[in-house]
Amino acid sequence: MSIMKRCGHPTCNVLINHNESYCDKHKQYANENYNDLRRRNDPEYLRFYKSKTWQNMRRIVLLEHDFICVSCGNQATMVDHIVPTKIDWARRLDKSNLQPLCDACHNQKTKEDLKKY
């Protein structure tokens, strides 16, 4: 019997051979993960989050909600894309696609997005 380990997908507990990264169901995740990392290192993506346009929109959303997390009511520290930019880049500045969240709620939503998308 070969040495086994868990699938590398964050929500999967399937045992696989130690020399593999993902179970059959999540092999595509490796490519998606690579593409996501590549996109996050993409100059256009990085420029967007450093742009004055994004910084201004972020500030507007936080001010309109009095820096209150829409999920739990704690202090919001981030502005989240309801539909992630990797799913719909065109909505990155759509105010109806933005919500203020605290760190904990943003982390939870990111986990849910990983499962959903």
Secondary structure, DSSP 8 states (H G I E B T S, - for coil): ---EEE-SSTT---EEETT-SS-GGGHHHHHHHHHHHHHHT-HHHHHHHHSHHHHHHHHHHHHHTTTB-TTTSSB--EEEESS-TTT-GGGTT-GGGEEEE-HHHHHHHHHHHHHH-
